[in-house]
Amino acid sequence: MRALRLPVSLALLWAGLLGGCAAGGGFPDLLPRPHERPREVVEVPVSPPGLAAAEREALVAGLVEAEARAAAAAREAEAALRALEPALARARGAAPGSNAWADAQLLLSRLDQALAGYGEVEAMLAPLQRLADPAPADDPDRQRLEALAARVAREADALADRQRQAAARLG
C-alpha cells in the first residue's frame, strides 16, 4: 500500500497545481474575432480595356504609314521579279562571271532590297502591336493591324522563297 501512496499523492499534487492555473469564469466564446470576420468587398467599376485617344491617333497614323510602305515594298518586289525572270532566262547555261550571269545577280540583289522593305514594315509594326495590345480583339484598328502584319509576313515569306528559287536557278 505504501507503494501506491506515492503515485496517488503525486497525482493529487499535479491535479491541484493544474487546478490553480485555470481561470474562473467559464470558457471563451467561439465567435469570430474582429480580425477573423470577412471584410466588406467593395467593387470598383473597371472600364473595359481600350486605347486612349492619343494612343488611337498614334496607332492609326502608324498604320497609314506602314500600309504605304508595304504597298511600296510590294511594287518594288513586283518590278524586281518582272525584270529578273528574263535575266534568269538569258543567264541559263551562262558561265559564272559572264555578263548575263552578272546582270541576273544584279537583278537578284533588287529582290534583297524589296525584302528589306518588308523587313522595315515588320519593324514598324512591332511597336504598333504593343500599342494595340490593350484594345479588345474586336477593335477595328487592332484587326486592321493584325491583318496588315499577317499580309506583310506572307508576302515577305513568298518573296524570300522566290529569291531562293531564283538564286538556285542562277547557280
DRENMIFI-980812 format. One line per field, with one value per atom (N, C-alpha, C): residue number from 1; residue in three letters; chain; atom name; x, y, z. Coordinates in nm, 3 decimals. Each point is the difference from the previous one (the first is absolute). Last residue first. Layout:
pos: NUM,...
code: ALA,...
unit: A,...
site: CA,...
x: X,...
y: Y,...
z: Z,...
This chain:
pos: 171,171,171,170,170,170,169,169,169,168,168,168,167,167,167,166,166,166,165,165,165,164,164,164,163,163,163,162,162,162,161,161,161,160,160,160,159,159,159,158,158,158,157,157,157,156,156,156,155,155,155,154,154,154,153,153,153,152,152,152,151,151,151,150,150,150,149,149,149,148,148,148,147,147,147,146,146,146,145,145,145,144,144,144,143,143,143,142,142,142,141,141,141,140,140,140,139,139,139,138,138,138,137,137,137,136,136,136,135,135,135,134,134,134,133,133,133,132,132,132,131,131,131,130,130,130,129,129,129,128,128,128,127,127,127,126,126,126,125,125,125,124,124,124,123,123,123,122,122,122,121,121,121,120,120,120,119,119,119,118,118,118,117,117,117,116,116,116,115,115,115,114,114,114,113,113,113,112,112,112,111,111,111,110,110,110,109,109,109,108,108,108,107,107,107,106,106,106,105,105,105,104,104,104,103,103,103,102,102,102,101,101,101,100,100,100,99,99,99,98,98,98,97,97,97,96,96,96,95,95,95,94,94,94,93,93,93,92,92,92,91,91,91,90,90,90,89,89,89,88,88,88,87,87,87,86,86,86,85,85,85,84,84,84,83,83,83,82,82,82,81,81,81,80,80,80,79,79,79,78,78,78,77,77,77,76,76,76,75,75,75,74,74,74,73,73,73,72,72,72,71,71,71,70,70,70,69,69,69,68,68,68,67,67,67,66,66,66,65,65,65,64,64,64,63,63,63,62,62,62,61,61,61,60,60,60,59,59,59,58,58,58,57,57,57,56,56,56,55,55,55,54,54,54,53,53,53,52,52,52,51,51,51,50,50,50,49,49,49,48,48,48,47,47,47,46,46,46,45,45,45,44,44,44,43,43,43,42,42,42,41,41,41,40,40,40,39,39,39,38,38,38,37,37,37,36,36,36,35,35,35,34,34,34,33,33,33,32,32,32,31,31,31,30,30,30,29,29,29,28,28,28,27,27,27,26,26,26,25,25,25,24,24,24,23,23,23,22,22,22,21,21,21,20,20,20,19,19,19,18,18,18,17,17,17,16,16,16,15,15,15,14,14,14,13,13,13,12,12,12,11,11,11,10,10,10,9,9,9,8,8,8,7,7,7,6,6,6,5,5,5,4,4,4,3,3,3,2,2,2,1,1,1
code: GLY,GLY,GLY,LEU,LEU,LEU,ARG,ARG,ARG,ALA,ALA,ALA,ALA,ALA,ALA,ALA,ALA,ALA,GLN,GLN,GLN,ARG,ARG,ARG,GLN,GLN,GLN,ARG,ARG,ARG,ASP,ASP,ASP,ALA,ALA,ALA,LEU,LEU,LEU,ALA,ALA,ALA,ASP,ASP,ASP,ALA,ALA,ALA,GLU,GLU,GLU,ARG,ARG,ARG,ALA,ALA,ALA,VAL,VAL,VAL,ARG,ARG,ARG,ALA,ALA,ALA,ALA,ALA,ALA,LEU,LEU,LEU,ALA,ALA,ALA,GLU,GLU,GLU,LEU,LEU,LEU,ARG,ARG,ARG,GLN,GLN,GLN,ARG,ARG,ARG,ASP,ASP,ASP,PRO,PRO,PRO,ASP,ASP,ASP,ASP,ASP,ASP,ALA,ALA,ALA,PRO,PRO,PRO,ALA,ALA,ALA,PRO,PRO,PRO,ASP,ASP,ASP,ALA,ALA,ALA,LEU,LEU,LEU,ARG,ARG,ARG,GLN,GLN,GLN,LEU,LEU,LEU,PRO,PRO,PRO,ALA,ALA,ALA,LEU,LEU,LEU,MET,MET,MET,ALA,ALA,ALA,GLU,GLU,GLU,VAL,VAL,VAL,GLU,GLU,GLU,GLY,GLY,GLY,TYR,TYR,TYR,GLY,GLY,GLY,ALA,ALA,ALA,LEU,LEU,LEU,ALA,ALA,ALA,GLN,GLN,GLN,ASP,ASP,ASP,LEU,LEU,LEU,ARG,ARG,ARG,SER,SER,SER,LEU,LEU,LEU,LEU,LEU,LEU,LEU,LEU,LEU,GLN,GLN,GLN,ALA,ALA,ALA,ASP,ASP,ASP,ALA,ALA,ALA,TRP,TRP,TRP,ALA,ALA,ALA,ASN,ASN,ASN,SER,SER,SER,GLY,GLY,GLY,PRO,PRO,PRO,ALA,ALA,ALA,ALA,ALA,ALA,GLY,GLY,GLY,ARG,ARG,ARG,ALA,ALA,ALA,ARG,ARG,ARG,ALA,ALA,ALA,LEU,LEU,LEU,ALA,ALA,ALA,PRO,PRO,PRO,GLU,GLU,GLU,LEU,LEU,LEU,ALA,ALA,ALA,ARG,ARG,ARG,LEU,LEU,LEU,ALA,ALA,ALA,ALA,ALA,ALA,GLU,GLU,GLU,ALA,ALA,ALA,GLU,GLU,GLU,ARG,ARG,ARG,ALA,ALA,ALA,ALA,ALA,ALA,ALA,ALA,ALA,ALA,ALA,ALA,ALA,ALA,ALA,ARG,ARG,ARG,ALA,ALA,ALA,GLU,GLU,GLU,ALA,ALA,ALA,GLU,GLU,GLU,VAL,VAL,VAL,LEU,LEU,LEU,GLY,GLY,GLY,ALA,ALA,ALA,VAL,VAL,VAL,LEU,LEU,LEU,ALA,ALA,ALA,GLU,GLU,GLU,ARG,ARG,ARG,GLU,GLU,GLU,ALA,ALA,ALA,ALA,ALA,ALA,ALA,ALA,ALA,LEU,LEU,LEU,GLY,GLY,GLY,PRO,PRO,PRO,PRO,PRO,PRO,SER,SER,SER,VAL,VAL,VAL,PRO,PRO,PRO,VAL,VAL,VAL,GLU,GLU,GLU,VAL,VAL,VAL,VAL,VAL,VAL,GLU,GLU,GLU,ARG,ARG,ARG,PRO,PRO,PRO,ARG,ARG,ARG,GLU,GLU,GLU,HIS,HIS,HIS,PRO,PRO,PRO,ARG,ARG,ARG,PRO,PRO,PRO,LEU,LEU,LEU,LEU,LEU,LEU,ASP,ASP,ASP,PRO,PRO,PRO,PHE,PHE,PHE,GLY,GLY,GLY,GLY,GLY,GLY,GLY,GLY,GLY,ALA,ALA,ALA,ALA,ALA,ALA,CYS,CYS,CYS,GLY,GLY,GLY,GLY,GLY,GLY,LEU,LEU,LEU,LEU,LEU,LEU,GLY,GLY,GLY,ALA,ALA,ALA,TRP,TRP,TRP,LEU,LEU,LEU,LEU,LEU,LEU,ALA,ALA,ALA,LEU,LEU,LEU,SER,SER,SER,VAL,VAL,VAL,PRO,PRO,PRO,LEU,LEU,LEU,ARG,ARG,ARG,LEU,LEU,LEU,ALA,ALA,ALA,ARG,ARG,ARG,MET,MET,MET
unit: A,A,A,A,A,A,A,A,A,A,A,A,A,A,A,A,A,A,A,A,A,A,A,A,A,A,A,A,A,A,A,A,A,A,A,A,A,A,A,A,A,A,A,A,A,A,A,A,A,A,A,A,A,A,A,A,A,A,A,A,A,A,A,A,A,A,A,A,A,A,A,A,A,A,A,A,A,A,A,A,A,A,A,A,A,A,A,A,A,A,A,A,A,A,A,A,A,A,A,A,A,A,A,A,A,A,A,A,A,A,A,A,A,A,A,A,A,A,A,A,A,A,A,A,A,A,A,A,A,A,A,A,A,A,A,A,A,A,A,A,A,A,A,A,A,A,A,A,A,A,A,A,A,A,A,A,A,A,A,A,A,A,A,A,A,A,A,A,A,A,A,A,A,A,A,A,A,A,A,A,A,A,A,A,A,A,A,A,A,A,A,A,A,A,A,A,A,A,A,A,A,A,A,A,A,A,A,A,A,A,A,A,A,A,A,A,A,A,A,A,A,A,A,A,A,A,A,A,A,A,A,A,A,A,A,A,A,A,A,A,A,A,A,A,A,A,A,A,A,A,A,A,A,A,A,A,A,A,A,A,A,A,A,A,A,A,A,A,A,A,A,A,A,A,A,A,A,A,A,A,A,A,A,A,A,A,A,A,A,A,A,A,A,A,A,A,A,A,A,A,A,A,A,A,A,A,A,A,A,A,A,A,A,A,A,A,A,A,A,A,A,A,A,A,A,A,A,A,A,A,A,A,A,A,A,A,A,A,A,A,A,A,A,A,A,A,A,A,A,A,A,A,A,A,A,A,A,A,A,A,A,A,A,A,A,A,A,A,A,A,A,A,A,A,A,A,A,A,A,A,A,A,A,A,A,A,A,A,A,A,A,A,A,A,A,A,A,A,A,A,A,A,A,A,A,A,A,A,A,A,A,A,A,A,A,A,A,A,A,A,A,A,A,A,A,A,A,A,A,A,A,A,A,A,A,A,A,A,A,A,A,A,A,A,A,A,A,A,A,A,A,A,A,A,A,A,A,A,A,A,A,A,A,A,A,A,A,A,A,A,A,A,A,A,A,A,A,A,A,A,A,A,A,A,A,A,A,A,A,A,A,A,A,A,A,A,A,A,A,A,A,A,A,A,A,A,A,A,A,A,A,A,A
site: N,CA,C,N,CA,C,N,CA,C,N,CA,C,N,CA,C,N,CA,C,N,CA,C,N,CA,C,N,CA,C,N,CA,C,N,CA,C,N,CA,C,N,CA,C,N,CA,C,N,CA,C,N,CA,C,N,CA,C,N,CA,C,N,CA,C,N,CA,C,N,CA,C,N,CA,C,N,CA,C,N,CA,C,N,CA,C,N,CA,C,N,CA,C,N,CA,C,N,CA,C,N,CA,C,N,CA,C,N,CA,C,N,CA,C,N,CA,C,N,CA,C,N,CA,C,N,CA,C,N,CA,C,N,CA,C,N,CA,C,N,CA,C,N,CA,C,N,CA,C,N,CA,C,N,CA,C,N,CA,C,N,CA,C,N,CA,C,N,CA,C,N,CA,C,N,CA,C,N,CA,C,N,CA,C,N,CA,C,N,CA,C,N,CA,C,N,CA,C,N,CA,C,N,CA,C,N,CA,C,N,CA,C,N,CA,C,N,CA,C,N,CA,C,N,CA,C,N,CA,C,N,CA,C,N,CA,C,N,CA,C,N,CA,C,N,CA,C,N,CA,C,N,CA,C,N,CA,C,N,CA,C,N,CA,C,N,CA,C,N,CA,C,N,CA,C,N,CA,C,N,CA,C,N,CA,C,N,CA,C,N,CA,C,N,CA,C,N,CA,C,N,CA,C,N,CA,C,N,CA,C,N,CA,C,N,CA,C,N,CA,C,N,CA,C,N,CA,C,N,CA,C,N,CA,C,N,CA,C,N,CA,C,N,CA,C,N,CA,C,N,CA,C,N,CA,C,N,CA,C,N,CA,C,N,CA,C,N,CA,C,N,CA,C,N,CA,C,N,CA,C,N,CA,C,N,CA,C,N,CA,C,N,CA,C,N,CA,C,N,CA,C,N,CA,C,N,CA,C,N,CA,C,N,CA,C,N,CA,C,N,CA,C,N,CA,C,N,CA,C,N,CA,C,N,CA,C,N,CA,C,N,CA,C,N,CA,C,N,CA,C,N,CA,C,N,CA,C,N,CA,C,N,CA,C,N,CA,C,N,CA,C,N,CA,C,N,CA,C,N,CA,C,N,CA,C,N,CA,C,N,CA,C,N,CA,C,N,CA,C,N,CA,C,N,CA,C,N,CA,C,N,CA,C,N,CA,C,N,CA,C,N,CA,C,N,CA,C,N,CA,C,N,CA,C,N,CA,C,N,CA,C,N,CA,C,N,CA,C,N,CA,C,N,CA,C,N,CA,C,N,CA,C,N,CA,C,N,CA,C,N,CA,C,N,CA,C,N,CA,C,N,CA,C,N,CA,C,N,CA,C,N,CA,C,N,CA,C
x: 2.257,0.114,0.106,-0.464,0.118,0.127,-0.420,0.003,0.126,-0.076,0.032,0.006,-0.137,0.143,0.042,-0.455,0.075,0.150,-0.285,-0.015,0.080,-0.017,0.079,-0.008,-0.268,0.140,0.090,-0.463,0.031,0.147,-0.154,-0.001,0.036,-0.053,0.123,0.009,-0.394,0.110,0.133,-0.382,-0.011,0.114,-0.033,0.037,-0.004,-0.149,0.145,0.047,-0.463,0.066,0.152,-0.260,-0.024,0.075,0.009,0.078,-0.015,-0.261,0.141,0.087,-0.460,0.024,0.147,-0.138,-0.008,0.030,-0.025,0.117,0.001,-0.377,0.118,0.125,-0.395,-0.011,0.120,-0.035,0.030,-0.008,-0.122,0.143,0.037,-0.454,0.070,0.151,-0.269,-0.019,0.072,-0.003,0.083,-0.011,-0.277,0.139,0.096,-0.466,0.029,0.145,-0.180,0.028,0.041,-0.095,-0.093,0.017,0.259,0.025,-0.090,0.127,-0.066,0.021,0.369,-0.128,-0.064,0.443,-0.112,-0.137,0.408,-0.028,-0.117,0.224,-0.137,-0.036,0.440,-0.093,-0.145,0.346,0.003,-0.099,0.051,-0.068,0.002,0.235,-0.145,-0.078,0.474,-0.049,-0.150,0.176,0.024,-0.044,0.001,-0.122,0.020,0.356,-0.095,-0.122,0.320,0.057,-0.091,-0.116,-0.019,0.057,0.071,-0.143,-0.025,0.428,-0.025,-0.146,0.124,0.056,-0.021,-0.120,-0.096,0.050,0.290,-0.115,-0.107,0.373,0.035,-0.114,-0.040,-0.017,0.035,0.078,-0.144,-0.029,0.445,-0.048,-0.149,0.195,0.047,-0.050,-0.075,-0.094,0.041,0.281,-0.118,-0.106,0.391,0.022,-0.115,0.007,-0.031,0.020,0.128,-0.146,-0.046,0.456,-0.036,-0.151,0.169,0.039,-0.040,-0.061,-0.098,0.032,0.305,-0.126,-0.106,0.409,0.016,-0.127,0.020,-0.002,0.007,0.049,-0.138,-0.014,0.434,-0.088,-0.144,0.381,-0.034,-0.095,0.151,0.088,-0.029,-0.134,0.007,0.105,-0.241,0.106,-0.007,-0.436,0.113,0.100,-0.432,0.112,0.120,-0.425,-0.003,0.112,-0.122,0.117,0.004,-0.364,0.123,0.123,-0.413,-0.006,0.126,-0.054,0.031,-0.002,-0.130,0.144,0.042,-0.461,0.072,0.152,-0.256,-0.034,0.071,0.026,0.089,-0.027,-0.264,0.129,0.090,-0.421,-0.023,0.131,0.014,-0.030,-0.023,0.066,0.124,-0.023,-0.371,0.087,0.129,-0.296,-0.059,0.088,0.122,0.020,-0.053,-0.075,0.142,0.029,-0.435,0.028,0.146,-0.125,-0.063,0.025,0.144,0.083,-0.057,-0.251,0.122,0.093,-0.389,-0.036,0.123,0.055,-0.023,-0.037,0.046,0.131,-0.015,-0.392,0.064,0.135,-0.229,-0.069,0.062,0.159,0.042,-0.067,-0.126,0.137,0.047,-0.422,-0.002,0.140,-0.045,-0.059,0.001,0.136,0.099,-0.050,-0.301,0.106,0.108,-0.339,-0.054,0.106,0.112,-0.018,-0.048,0.035,0.133,-0.009,-0.399,0.052,0.138,-0.192,-0.072,0.051,0.166,0.051,-0.066,-0.154,0.134,0.061,-0.419,-0.013,0.137,-0.043,-0.027,-0.001,-0.125,0.107,-0.045,-0.163,-0.008,0.117,-0.309,0.130,-0.018,-0.378,0.048,0.135,-0.134,-0.035,0.056,-0.160,0.118,-0.044,-0.191,-0.030,0.129,-0.023,0.032,-0.031,-0.168,0.032,0.019,0.054,-0.053,0.043,-0.063,0.064,-0.070,0.073,-0.095,0.075,0.173,-0.003,-0.103,0.010,0.024,-0.013,0.169,-0.125,0.030,0.330,-0.040,-0.129,0.202,0.091,-0.033,-0.256,-0.012,0.091,-0.151,0.056,-0.004,-0.344,0.119,0.045,-0.245,-0.037,0.127,-0.058,0.060,-0.041,0.068,-0.095,0.075,0.199,-0.017,-0.099,-0.045,0.079,-0.018,-0.054,-0.051,0.091,0.061,-0.092,-0.043,0.483,-0.141,-0.086,0.494,-0.067,-0.146,0.440,-0.121,-0.065,0.390,0.029,-0.126,-0.001,0.032,0.027,-0.074,-0.123,0.024,0.365,-0.072,-0.129,0.249,0.075,-0.072,-0.180,-0.014,0.073,0.042,-0.136,-0.022,0.406,-0.005,-0.138,0.059,0.077,-0.007,-0.193,-0.079,0.072,0.228,-0.112,-0.087,0.354,0.051,-0.113,-0.103,0.026,0.058,-0.076,-0.128,0.024,0.373,-0.060,-0.132,0.210,0.083,-0.061,-0.199,-0.020,0.078,0.026,-0.110,-0.019,0.314,0.042,-0.108,-0.089,0.092,0.045,-0.253,-0.081,0.087
y: 2.954,-0.084,0.063,0.099,0.069,-0.076,-0.155,-0.009,0.065,0.036,-0.139,-0.018,0.416,-0.019,-0.142,0.101,0.070,-0.018,-0.173,-0.074,0.063,0.225,-0.124,-0.082,0.385,0.038,-0.124,-0.051,0.029,0.036,-0.060,-0.128,0.021,0.381,-0.070,-0.136,0.247,0.063,-0.067,-0.141,-0.039,0.059,0.127,-0.142,-0.046,0.434,-0.008,-0.145,0.083,0.051,-0.009,-0.123,-0.092,0.044,0.287,-0.122,-0.100,0.389,0.033,-0.124,-0.039,0.015,0.028,-0.019,-0.133,0.008,0.404,-0.077,-0.138,0.272,0.052,-0.079,-0.102,-0.042,0.048,0.139,-0.143,-0.052,0.450,-0.020,-0.147,0.112,0.052,-0.021,-0.103,-0.099,0.044,0.302,-0.116,-0.107,0.371,0.038,-0.114,-0.054,0.002,0.038,-0.273,0.139,0.006,-0.401,0.043,0.147,-0.213,-0.072,0.046,0.347,-0.131,-0.061,0.330,0.007,-0.138,0.089,0.019,0.003,-0.055,-0.111,0.025,0.299,-0.050,-0.112,0.194,0.109,-0.049,-0.292,0.021,0.110,-0.076,-0.114,0.011,0.318,0.021,-0.114,-0.022,0.090,0.029,-0.292,-0.052,0.098,0.094,-0.059,-0.046,0.177,0.106,-0.056,-0.300,0.073,0.114,-0.240,-0.085,0.067,0.217,0.007,-0.086,-0.014,0.131,0.012,-0.382,-0.003,0.131,-0.032,-0.072,-0.008,0.187,0.088,-0.065,-0.252,0.092,0.098,-0.284,-0.077,0.086,0.181,-0.009,-0.076,0.023,0.133,-0.002,-0.390,0.024,0.134,-0.102,-0.074,0.015,0.174,0.087,-0.070,-0.233,0.087,0.098,-0.279,-0.080,0.085,0.177,0.006,-0.084,-0.010,0.137,0.013,-0.409,0.021,0.139,-0.101,-0.073,0.017,0.180,0.074,-0.066,-0.222,0.119,0.084,-0.375,-0.046,0.121,0.084,-0.043,-0.044,0.117,0.116,-0.039,-0.326,0.054,0.118,-0.276,0.111,0.060,-0.500,0.099,0.107,-0.249,-0.024,0.106,-0.172,0.093,-0.028,-0.221,-0.062,0.092,0.250,-0.146,-0.056,0.470,-0.050,-0.153,0.243,0.028,-0.062,-0.033,-0.080,0.022,0.259,-0.138,-0.090,0.445,-0.006,-0.141,0.096,-0.007,-0.009,0.035,-0.120,-0.004,0.384,-0.112,-0.120,0.409,0.020,-0.123,0.000,0.014,0.014,-0.004,-0.133,0.005,0.406,-0.078,-0.139,0.282,0.051,-0.081,-0.100,-0.038,0.046,0.132,-0.143,-0.046,0.446,-0.022,-0.148,0.120,0.049,-0.025,-0.104,-0.094,0.044,0.284,-0.120,-0.103,0.388,0.033,-0.121,-0.042,0.009,0.033,0.000,-0.138,0.000,0.415,-0.065,-0.144,0.235,0.064,-0.064,-0.138,-0.048,0.060,0.151,-0.140,-0.055,0.432,-0.001,-0.141,0.047,0.063,-0.003,-0.150,-0.094,0.057,0.275,-0.103,-0.101,0.326,0.064,-0.101,-0.146,0.022,0.063,-0.060,-0.129,0.018,0.378,-0.050,-0.133,0.183,0.084,-0.048,-0.211,-0.037,0.082,0.105,-0.130,-0.043,0.389,0.023,-0.130,-0.022,0.070,0.021,-0.419,0.142,0.068,-0.522,0.094,0.141,-0.487,0.072,0.095,-0.360,0.037,0.068,0.055,-0.104,0.043,0.167,0.033,-0.108,-0.050,-0.003,0.031,0.078,-0.021,0.012,-0.179,0.123,-0.023,-0.231,-0.020,0.135,-0.198,0.111,-0.020,-0.312,0.015,0.111,-0.135,0.043,0.026,-0.361,0.143,0.030,-0.409,0.036,0.150,-0.201,0.023,0.036,-0.067,-0.120,0.018,0.331,-0.020,-0.125,0.111,0.104,-0.023,-0.437,0.124,0.104,-0.426,0.054,0.130,-0.365,0.091,0.053,-0.302,-0.047,0.087,0.091,-0.027,-0.039,-0.116,0.114,-0.034,-0.224,-0.011,0.124,0.005,-0.069,0.007,0.174,0.074,-0.071,-0.016,-0.020,0.071,-0.218,0.124,-0.028,-0.334,0.027,0.127,-0.197,0.075,0.038,-0.271,0.136,0.086,-0.467,0.067,0.145,-0.287,0.033,0.074,-0.156,0.103,0.042,-0.354,0.125,0.113,-0.435,0.050,0.132,-0.222,0.045,0.058,-0.205,0.123,0.060,-0.416,0.102,0.135,-0.372,0.031,0.109,-0.171,0.078,0.041,-0.285,0.135,0.088,-0.448,0.066,0.142,-0.286,0.043,0.073,-0.161,0.099,0.040,-0.351,0.131,0.108,-0.477,0.065,0.144,-0.292,0.022,0.074,-0.145,0.110,0.035,-0.374,0.116,0.126
z: -10.987,0.035,0.076,-0.202,-0.048,0.030,0.157,-0.147,-0.057,0.462,-0.033,-0.152,0.164,0.028,-0.033,-0.032,-0.106,0.019,0.332,-0.124,-0.112,0.411,0.012,-0.128,0.023,-0.005,0.009,0.057,-0.142,-0.015,0.439,-0.074,-0.147,0.265,0.039,-0.071,-0.053,-0.072,0.033,0.233,-0.142,-0.081,0.451,-0.011,-0.146,0.093,0.021,-0.012,-0.019,-0.120,0.013,0.376,-0.112,-0.124,0.374,0.027,-0.114,-0.019,-0.021,0.023,0.096,-0.145,-0.029,0.451,-0.061,-0.150,0.239,0.044,-0.065,-0.074,-0.071,0.037,0.230,-0.140,-0.080,0.445,-0.005,-0.144,0.078,0.026,-0.012,-0.028,-0.118,0.013,0.369,-0.106,-0.128,0.355,0.035,-0.108,-0.041,-0.027,0.034,0.092,-0.144,-0.032,0.439,-0.036,-0.147,0.275,-0.106,-0.039,0.352,-0.124,-0.114,0.394,-0.010,-0.138,0.216,-0.070,-0.005,0.181,0.093,-0.069,-0.269,0.091,0.095,-0.342,-0.018,0.097,-0.011,0.027,-0.005,-0.123,0.145,0.039,-0.455,0.062,0.152,-0.251,-0.015,0.063,-0.021,0.106,-0.011,-0.335,0.135,0.109,-0.484,0.057,0.144,-0.274,0.035,0.073,-0.172,0.114,0.044,-0.385,0.117,0.125,-0.407,0.037,0.124,-0.184,0.061,0.045,-0.241,0.135,0.074,-0.452,0.084,0.144,-0.309,0.017,0.085,-0.131,0.109,0.025,-0.364,0.122,0.122,-0.420,0.022,0.129,-0.136,0.040,0.029,-0.173,0.137,0.052,-0.446,0.086,0.146,-0.323,0.015,0.084,-0.126,0.115,0.019,-0.376,0.118,0.127,-0.412,0.016,0.120,-0.106,0.034,0.024,-0.159,0.140,0.048,-0.454,0.082,0.148,-0.304,-0.007,0.087,-0.048,0.085,-0.002,-0.288,0.140,0.095,-0.458,0.028,0.145,-0.153,0.007,0.035,0.181,-0.132,0.017,0.365,-0.034,-0.136,0.080,0.106,-0.036,-0.403,0.099,0.109,-0.281,-0.011,0.111,-0.053,-0.072,-0.014,0.106,0.006,-0.087,0.043,0.073,0.008,-0.205,-0.076,0.067,0.223,-0.123,-0.084,0.385,0.037,-0.124,-0.054,0.026,0.039,-0.060,-0.127,0.020,0.403,-0.077,-0.136,0.304,0.027,-0.090,0.007,-0.066,0.014,0.217,-0.145,-0.075,0.472,-0.053,-0.152,0.232,0.001,-0.058,0.054,-0.106,-0.007,0.350,-0.128,-0.117,0.436,-0.018,-0.135,0.127,-0.026,-0.025,0.130,-0.136,-0.038,0.439,-0.094,-0.144,0.344,-0.003,-0.097,0.076,-0.073,-0.010,0.260,-0.141,-0.084,0.460,-0.045,-0.148,0.214,-0.021,-0.047,0.109,-0.116,-0.029,0.384,-0.121,-0.126,0.416,-0.024,-0.125,0.146,-0.050,-0.032,0.196,-0.133,-0.061,0.444,-0.097,-0.141,0.358,-0.028,-0.102,0.152,-0.080,-0.036,0.289,-0.135,-0.090,0.454,-0.066,-0.144,0.278,-0.034,-0.075,0.166,-0.108,-0.045,0.373,-0.123,-0.118,0.425,-0.044,-0.131,0.210,-0.056,-0.051,0.222,-0.128,-0.066,0.315,0.021,-0.137,0.059,-0.027,0.032,0.228,-0.125,-0.013,0.355,-0.056,-0.135,0.370,-0.091,-0.060,0.487,-0.138,-0.092,0.514,-0.085,-0.142,0.538,-0.141,-0.082,0.502,-0.070,-0.148,0.485,-0.141,-0.066,0.516,-0.077,-0.144,0.468,-0.130,-0.076,0.544,-0.101,-0.130,0.361,-0.028,-0.107,0.379,-0.140,-0.020,0.469,-0.071,-0.146,0.351,-0.072,-0.081,0.290,-0.113,-0.080,0.397,-0.104,-0.121,0.250,0.050,-0.110,0.053,-0.067,0.063,0.307,-0.108,-0.067,0.391,-0.125,-0.118,0.567,-0.109,-0.127,0.491,-0.091,-0.111,0.493,-0.121,-0.089,0.553,-0.116,-0.122,0.476,-0.083,-0.125,0.295,0.027,-0.103,-0.071,0.037,0.022,0.059,-0.075,0.050,0.201,-0.122,-0.075,0.394,0.035,-0.123,-0.037,0.036,0.035,-0.082,-0.123,0.029,0.365,-0.072,-0.127,0.247,0.073,-0.070,-0.169,-0.024,0.071,0.082,-0.140,-0.033,0.417,-0.005,-0.141,0.062,0.066,-0.002,-0.169,-0.087,0.061,0.255,-0.113,-0.094,0.353,0.050,-0.109,-0.101,0.023,0.049,-0.064,-0.126,0.021,0.394,-0.069,-0.135,0.265,0.055,-0.075,-0.076,-0.068,0.048,0.194,-0.137,-0.076,0.434,0.002,-0.141,0.077,0.000,0.000
